């Protein structure tokens, strides 16, 4: 998950569903009751439970047997795409390992779906690699930095976006000739920034999280 998701906290999918309006016996529609939001202490308790169920070290496990064939997955996507553009897509993916990674979101999603997860559901970007982040002009004529591609957004465990981003940094680093030491430093810095940002956001309400921004000139997160 990224700050773009804008929640004040993460709750299990079973607890996050809004209450629907109901009809009385006379058939009139009642006003839906206000949605309840759990507090910081309850969110922390849910997080500790998830940590106990899925320790940090378990995220290092990667199942390599019984998976789907990557080429078959890509071909399954091609069935719903413009036929004339499919060869162009494949040609672009052949340019480099990172180009293949960019076009292979389904391949990684299939792998992640076979791993244990935290069960902390969010609205994922779905393709949170490094090239899907960037700066652009907001309606308020401010230059903002954020995720800029949501065509694969989907509900899922928050850590899938984090892993997609982290893996993209490794693949990009290799493509650019970065040493293993430098790639490790980049990954650790990224994970630390994500962790500290989530700790900060967890103690805030919806509006402060919504208005959190990255100051492009200073390169730092600021609050309105």
C-alpha positions as CSV (number, residue, x, y, z in Angstrom):
1,X,0.0,0.0,0.0
2,X,1.0,3.6,-0.6
3,X,-0.1,6.9,0.8
4,X,-2.2,7.2,-2.3
5,X,-4.6,4.7,-0.8
6,X,-5.5,7.4,1.8
7,X,-6.8,5.2,4.7
8,X,-6.4,6.2,8.3
9,X,-5.8,2.6,9.1
10,X,-6.0,-0.9,7.6
11,X,-8.7,-3.3,8.7
12,X,-9.5,-6.8,7.5
13,X,-11.8,-7.0,4.5
14,X,-14.5,-8.6,6.6
15,X,-14.6,-5.6,8.9
16,X,-14.3,-2.9,6.2
17,X,-17.5,-3.5,4.2
18,X,-19.9,-0.5,4.5
19,X,-23.3,-1.1,6.0
20,X,-26.0,-1.1,3.3
21,X,-29.3,0.7,3.5
22,X,-32.2,-1.5,4.4
23,X,-35.9,-1.4,3.7
24,X,-38.6,-1.3,6.3
25,X,-41.7,-3.5,6.1
26,X,-43.5,-0.7,4.4
27,X,-40.9,-0.7,1.7
28,X,-39.3,2.7,2.4
29,X,-35.6,3.0,2.4
30,X,-33.9,3.8,5.6
31,X,-30.9,6.1,5.9
32,X,-27.7,4.0,6.1
33,X,-26.1,4.1,9.5
34,X,-22.8,5.9,9.9
35,X,-19.8,3.7,9.2
36,X,-17.8,2.9,12.2
37,X,-14.0,3.4,12.1
38,X,-11.8,1.6,14.5
39,X,-9.3,3.6,16.6
40,X,-5.5,3.5,16.6
41,X,-5.3,1.0,19.5
42,X,-7.6,-1.5,17.7
43,X,-5.7,-1.1,14.5
44,X,-2.4,-1.8,16.4
45,X,-4.0,-4.9,17.9
46,X,-5.0,-6.1,14.5
47,X,-1.5,-5.5,13.2
48,X,0.1,-7.5,16.1
49,X,-2.3,-10.3,15.4
50,X,-1.2,-10.3,11.7
51,X,2.4,-10.2,12.7
52,X,1.9,-13.3,14.9
53,X,0.1,-15.1,12.1
54,X,2.7,-14.1,9.5
55,X,6.1,-13.2,11.0
56,X,8.4,-10.9,9.0
57,X,10.8,-13.7,8.1
58,X,8.0,-15.7,6.4
59,X,7.9,-13.0,3.7
60,X,11.3,-14.3,2.5
61,X,9.8,-17.6,1.6
62,X,9.1,-18.1,-2.1
63,X,7.3,-21.1,-3.5
64,X,8.9,-22.2,-6.8
65,X,6.9,-25.4,-7.5
66,X,3.4,-25.8,-8.9
67,X,3.3,-22.3,-10.4
68,X,1.7,-21.2,-13.6
69,X,3.8,-20.9,-16.8
70,X,4.7,-17.2,-17.3
71,X,4.2,-17.4,-21.1
72,X,0.8,-19.0,-20.7
73,X,-0.3,-16.3,-18.4
74,X,0.8,-13.6,-20.8
75,X,-0.9,-15.4,-23.7
76,X,-4.1,-15.6,-21.6
77,X,-4.0,-11.8,-21.4
78,X,-3.5,-11.5,-25.1
79,X,-6.9,-12.9,-25.8
80,X,-8.5,-9.7,-24.5
81,X,-6.1,-7.3,-26.2
82,X,-6.0,-5.7,-29.6
83,X,-4.4,-8.4,-31.7
84,X,-2.3,-6.0,-33.8
85,X,-0.7,-4.6,-30.6
86,X,0.2,-7.8,-28.9
87,X,3.4,-8.3,-30.9
88,X,4.4,-4.7,-30.2
89,X,3.9,-5.4,-26.5
90,X,6.0,-8.5,-26.6
91,X,8.7,-6.6,-28.5
92,X,8.9,-3.9,-25.8
93,X,9.0,-6.5,-23.1
94,X,12.0,-8.1,-24.7
95,X,14.1,-4.9,-24.5
96,X,15.4,-5.6,-21.0
97,X,14.6,-7.6,-17.8
98,X,12.9,-4.5,-16.3
99,X,10.8,-4.1,-19.5
100,X,9.6,-7.6,-19.1
101,X,9.0,-7.0,-15.4
102,X,6.9,-3.9,-16.2
103,X,4.7,-5.9,-18.6
104,X,4.5,-9.0,-16.4
105,X,2.3,-7.8,-13.5
106,X,0.1,-10.8,-13.9
107,X,3.1,-13.2,-13.6
108,X,4.1,-11.7,-10.2
109,X,0.5,-11.5,-9.0
110,X,0.2,-15.3,-9.7
111,X,3.4,-15.9,-7.7
112,X,2.3,-13.7,-4.8
113,X,-1.2,-15.3,-4.7
114,X,0.5,-18.6,-3.7
115,X,2.3,-17.1,-0.7
116,X,1.0,-16.5,2.8
117,X,-0.4,-13.0,3.3
118,X,-1.2,-10.7,6.2
119,X,-5.0,-10.6,5.4
120,X,-4.8,-6.9,5.8
121,X,-6.8,-5.8,2.7
122,X,-6.4,-2.5,0.9
123,X,-7.1,-1.1,-2.5
124,X,-3.9,-2.0,-4.2
125,X,-2.2,-0.1,-7.0
126,X,-1.7,-3.6,-8.4
127,X,1.4,-2.6,-10.4
128,X,3.5,-0.6,-8.0
129,X,6.8,-0.7,-9.8
130,X,9.2,2.3,-9.8
131,X,8.1,3.6,-13.2
132,X,4.5,4.0,-12.1
133,X,5.5,6.7,-9.7
134,X,6.2,10.2,-10.9
135,X,5.4,13.9,-10.7
136,X,2.5,15.6,-12.3
137,X,0.3,18.7,-12.0
138,X,-2.7,18.5,-9.7
139,X,-6.0,20.3,-10.3
140,X,-4.8,22.9,-7.8
141,X,-1.8,23.6,-10.1
142,X,0.7,22.0,-7.7
143,X,3.4,19.6,-8.7
144,X,2.8,16.4,-6.8
145,X,4.6,13.1,-6.6
146,X,2.5,10.0,-6.4
147,X,1.4,6.8,-8.2
148,X,0.3,7.7,-11.7
149,X,-1.1,4.4,-13.0
150,X,-4.1,2.6,-11.6
151,X,-5.2,0.4,-14.5
152,X,-4.5,-2.8,-12.4
153,X,-5.9,-1.6,-9.1
154,X,-7.6,-4.4,-7.1
155,X,-8.3,-5.3,-3.5
156,X,-5.5,-7.4,-1.9
157,X,-3.0,-7.7,0.9
158,X,-1.1,-4.5,1.4
159,X,2.3,-6.2,1.2
160,X,1.8,-7.2,-2.5
161,X,2.3,-3.6,-3.6
162,X,5.4,-3.2,-1.3
163,X,7.0,-6.4,-2.7
164,X,6.2,-5.3,-6.3
165,X,7.9,-2.0,-5.7
166,X,10.9,-3.5,-3.9
167,X,11.5,-6.1,-6.7
168,X,11.3,-3.4,-9.3
169,X,14.1,-1.5,-7.6
170,X,16.3,-4.6,-7.6
171,X,15.6,-5.3,-11.3
172,X,16.2,-1.7,-12.2
173,X,19.4,-1.6,-10.2
174,X,20.7,-4.6,-12.1
175,X,19.8,-3.1,-15.4
176,X,21.8,0.0,-14.5
177,X,24.8,-1.9,-13.3
178,X,24.4,-1.1,-9.5
179,X,26.4,-3.4,-7.2
180,X,24.6,-5.8,-4.9
181,X,25.7,-3.6,-2.0
182,X,24.1,-0.5,-3.5
183,X,20.9,-2.4,-4.4
184,X,20.6,-3.6,-0.8
185,X,21.1,-0.1,0.5
186,X,18.3,1.2,-1.8
187,X,15.9,-1.6,-0.8
188,X,16.6,-1.0,2.9
189,X,16.1,2.7,2.6
190,X,12.8,2.2,0.7
191,X,11.4,-0.3,3.2
192,X,12.4,2.0,6.1
193,X,10.7,5.0,4.5
194,X,7.6,3.0,3.9
195,X,7.6,1.7,7.5
196,X,8.1,5.1,9.1
197,X,5.5,6.8,6.9
198,X,2.9,4.2,7.8
199,X,3.7,4.6,11.5
200,X,3.1,8.4,11.1
201,X,-0.1,7.9,9.0
202,X,-1.5,5.4,11.5
203,X,-1.7,8.1,14.2
204,X,-3.5,10.5,12.0
205,X,-7.1,10.9,10.9
206,X,-8.4,10.6,7.3
207,X,-8.0,14.3,6.3
208,X,-4.3,14.7,7.4
209,X,-3.5,11.5,5.5
210,X,-5.4,12.6,2.5
211,X,-3.5,15.9,2.4
212,X,-0.1,14.5,3.0
213,X,2.2,15.5,0.1
214,X,5.7,15.2,-1.1
215,X,7.4,18.6,-1.5
216,X,9.2,18.2,-4.8
217,X,11.6,21.0,-4.2
218,X,12.6,19.9,-0.7
219,X,12.2,16.2,-1.4
220,X,10.4,15.7,1.9
221,X,6.9,14.7,3.1
222,X,5.0,17.7,4.3
223,X,1.5,18.3,5.7
224,X,-1.0,20.9,4.7
